[in-house]
């Protein structure tokens, strides 16, 4: 009788699969000067002095890149980051434990970055 693959084994196997999406995001990872961009944006970024705790700046920048590279709406971006292993790995998000609150925050982020 054949042994059934466990969910964790399947997850590990899927993590190793190379897709066009993963390859493209790996190229973006190499091309984009993340450190320089973060230094430019950090002085303007919300510090969380009142209200909700802000998201990590690099994570938001990566989500913003995905949204623009793939021409996604705010809601579609959140769904893709949660559902796509390539996107969640690129953004540094554990997709099973993700908590992306307030889709309207993306509009604020976009206005901040495009100033």
C-alpha positions in Angstrom: 0.0 0.0 0.0 1.3 3.4 -0.9 2.0 5.8 1.9 0.1 9.1 1.7 2.2 12.3 1.7 1.8 14.5 4.8 0.7 18.1 4.6 4.1 19.3 5.9 5.9 17.1 3.3 3.8 18.6 0.5 4.4 22.1 1.8 8.2 21.5 1.8 8.0 20.0 -1.7 6.0 23.0 -3.0 8.5 25.4 -1.5 11.2 24.0 -3.6 9.4 24.2 -6.9 10.7 26.9 -9.3 8.0 28.9 -11.0 8.2 31.8 -13.4 6.8 34.0 -10.7 9.5 33.0 -8.2 12.2 33.5 -10.8 10.9 37.0 -11.7 10.7 38.0 -8.0 14.3 36.7 -7.5 15.4 39.0 -10.3 13.6 41.9 -8.7 15.3 41.0 -5.4 18.7 41.3 -7.0 17.9 44.5 -9.0 16.1 46.7 -6.4 18.4 48.6 -4.0 16.2 47.9 -1.0 18.5 49.5 1.6 18.7 52.8 -0.3 14.9 53.0 -0.9 14.2 52.3 2.8 16.6 55.1 3.8 14.8 57.5 1.5 11.3 56.6 2.8 12.0 56.1 6.5 11.9 59.8 7.5 8.3 60.1 6.0 7.0 56.7 7.2 4.4 56.5 9.9 6.0 56.0 13.3 3.0 54.6 15.1 2.9 57.2 17.8 -0.9 56.9 17.9 -3.3 54.4 16.5 -2.3 51.1 15.0 1.2 49.8 15.1 2.8 50.4 11.6 3.8 47.5 9.3 7.5 46.9 8.8 8.7 49.4 6.1 10.5 46.9 4.0 7.5 44.6 4.0 5.2 47.4 2.9 7.6 48.4 0.1 7.7 44.8 -1.1 3.9 44.6 -1.1 3.7 47.9 -3.0 6.2 46.5 -5.6 4.0 43.4 -6.1 0.9 45.6 -6.4 2.5 47.7 -9.1 4.4 45.0 -10.9 1.3 42.8 -11.3 -1.3 45.7 -11.6 -3.4 44.5 -8.6 -6.1 46.3 -6.6 -5.6 46.7 -2.9 -7.9 43.8 -2.1 -6.3 41.6 -4.8 -2.9 42.4 -3.5 -3.8 41.3 0.0 -5.4 38.1 -1.4 -2.3 37.3 -3.6 0.2 37.9 -0.8 -1.8 35.5 1.4 -2.5 32.9 -1.2 0.7 32.9 -3.3 3.7 31.2 -1.8 6.0 33.2 -4.2 4.5 36.5 -3.1 4.4 35.7 0.6 8.1 34.5 0.5 9.1 37.7 -1.4 7.4 39.8 1.2 8.7 37.8 4.2 5.2 36.9 5.3 4.3 33.5 6.8 1.0 33.1 4.8 -0.6 30.9 7.4 -0.2 33.6 10.1 -0.7 36.7 8.1 -2.7 39.6 9.5 -2.9 42.3 6.8 -5.5 44.7 8.3 -7.2 47.7 6.7 -7.0 47.6 3.0 -7.3 51.5 3.0 -3.8 51.6 4.5 -2.5 50.7 1.1 -3.9 53.9 -0.3 -2.1 55.9 2.4 1.1 54.0 1.7 0.8 54.7 -2.1 0.3 58.4 -1.5 3.4 58.4 0.8 5.6 56.6 -1.8 4.4 58.6 -4.8 5.0 62.1 -3.3 
